[in-house]
Amino acid sequence: MITSSQNSQVKDWRKLQTKKYRVNTQSFLIEGFHLIEEALNSGWTIATIIVQEGTTLPNWLTEQNHQLVSKQVFAAISQTEAPQGIAAVVKMPQVQPISGDYLLLIDQVQDPGNLGTMIRTADAAGFSQVVLGKGTVDLYNDKVIRASQGSIFHIPVVEADLFELIPQLQQQTYRVLASALDNAVSYAAASNLNKAALVMGNEGSGINPGILKLADQCIKIPIYGQAESLNVSVAAGILMYQMRQPV
C-alpha cells in the first residue's frame, strides 16, 4: 500500500490534473465507480486502478488489478468533494476520422459542465461524433468527464479547426446548421436531415462570425418567456433532438 504523497507514482497521478501532463502521457484520471465501469465496458485501456484502503469493491472490480493507497494519499489525488475511494488512470484513444450522419461541432465553449453535458446529450440523441474547435475547454478536464456521466467513453470526441472542417463536410454533402439569433430561421427547419452538422458557440459571444458565414443555415429556438437566451447545453439538446425528428 502506498502511504506517502511524495511517492513518485502519486506525484505522477497528481500531475494528471494538468492538461500539459495529460497530453504528454496521453492519459487522464477519472474518479468513481460509474465512470470506471463505463470505461471498462466501452473497451478503453485502463493503466492503473487506484483504491483507497477500506473501500468495498463491487464484484465487477474484484478481479481487476489495483493499487491500494491510504486515505491521505487518495485525498491528495482526488478532485471531487465526496470521493468514492476509487480512481483510475485511463489511456487516451487513437484519433478517429470524422464520420457519421450527425455531428456536433463546438466552437470555444469554455465551461466544463456545459461541454460534458453536451457530450452526454449528443450520446443520448444518437449523434455520431463530437468535434471540439479551437478554444474549447479540454475534453479531459475532470469536470467535463464528470458532467458527461461516462458518455465520453461512448461517443468519439475529436479536435479540429472548424474553419477547415466545415467546407470539407459540405463537400461530403453535410448540411451545416449554426445556432444563432440573427438572420436565423426557426429550429423547425432542422428536421428530417440525413447528414448534418450542428455548430454551437461560446457561452458569451456565440459562434465566431467567420464560422457563422460558412454555415448553410442559421437556426434559432423561440423564447416564449422573458429570458434573454438559453444555456448553450440546453439549446444544444433541443436542437440535436430536433435534428433527429422526421418531418
Number of C-alpha atoms within 10 A of each C-alpha: 10 18 15 16 18 10 11 10 12 18 14 13 22 17 16 24 18 13 17 11 16 19 13 9 13 15 20 24 25 26 23 16 17 13 21 23 13 17 21 16 11 15 11 16 14 17 14 17 20 21 22 22 19 11 12 13 13 9 8 9 15 10 9 9 11 16 15 19 22 18 16 14 19 25 16 15 21 20 16 13 7 8 14 16 22 24 25 23 19 20 17 16 14 8 10 11 9 17 11 13 14 24 24 24 26 26 24 22 26 16 17 22 19 22 26 27 23 27 32 23 21 24 21 15 17 15 23 19 25 24 23 23 21 15 13 19 21 18 20 23 20 22 19 24 26 22 19 25 16 23 25 24 21 19 19 20 21 17 18 15 13 22 15 10 14 22 15 12 19 17 9 10 12 21 20 24 26 25 25 19 15 9 9 15 17 12 18 15 16 26 16 14 18 13 17 22 29 24 24 25 25 17 17 11 10 18 21 15 9 10 16 20 12 16 19 14 19 23 21 20 18 12 10 7 7 6 7 7 12 13 10 22 23 13 16 25 19 15 24 24 17 19 26 18 13 10 11
